[in-house]
């Protein structure tokens, strides 16, 4: 999953908006079009059932 985060620290709300994309190409195209302070990141989800925590 790819995420583009827009940070508008200069507004009254100090808003943060996140957009999620399935492909890198789609995310990069949007990233180029957007303005303000922005962050482009890849999210890697890893699930290992053998590493789950035991709760007593």
N, C-alpha and C positions, 0 to 999 in steps of 0.2 A: 504494500500500500504506500502511496506517495501522498504527502501532505504539504500544502502551501498555507503558511500562516501569515496573516496581515496584522501588523501591530500599529495602531493609531494612538500613540502616546500623547499627541498634542491636542486631542479632543477632550471635551469635558468628561466623557465616559471612560477614557483610557481603554478603548475597545480592542479586543483580540478576536479575530475571525479566522476560522480554520476551514479549509476545503480539502476533501479527501478524493483521491483519484486511484484508479486501479492500474493505470499504466504510467510509466515515466514520461512518455511522449505527451500525453494529455496534460499532465501536471506542468511540464516545461512550457508548453504553449500558453497555458493560463498564467504561469509565473511571469512570463515576458510581458503580457498585456496589463498586469496589475501594477498599481502605483503604491506609494507609501513605503514604509519599512516592511520588508517581507523576508520570510525564511522558507527555504525549500528543503524538505527532509524525506528520507525513506524510513518507513516503519517496518521492522522485521519482527514478526510474531513467532515465537518458538514455544512449543508446548511439548513437554516431556512428562508423561504420566508417572514415570518411575521417580521423578524428582519432586513430587508433590509433598507438601508438609503434612505430617501427622499431627492432628490436634487431639489433645487429651482432655 
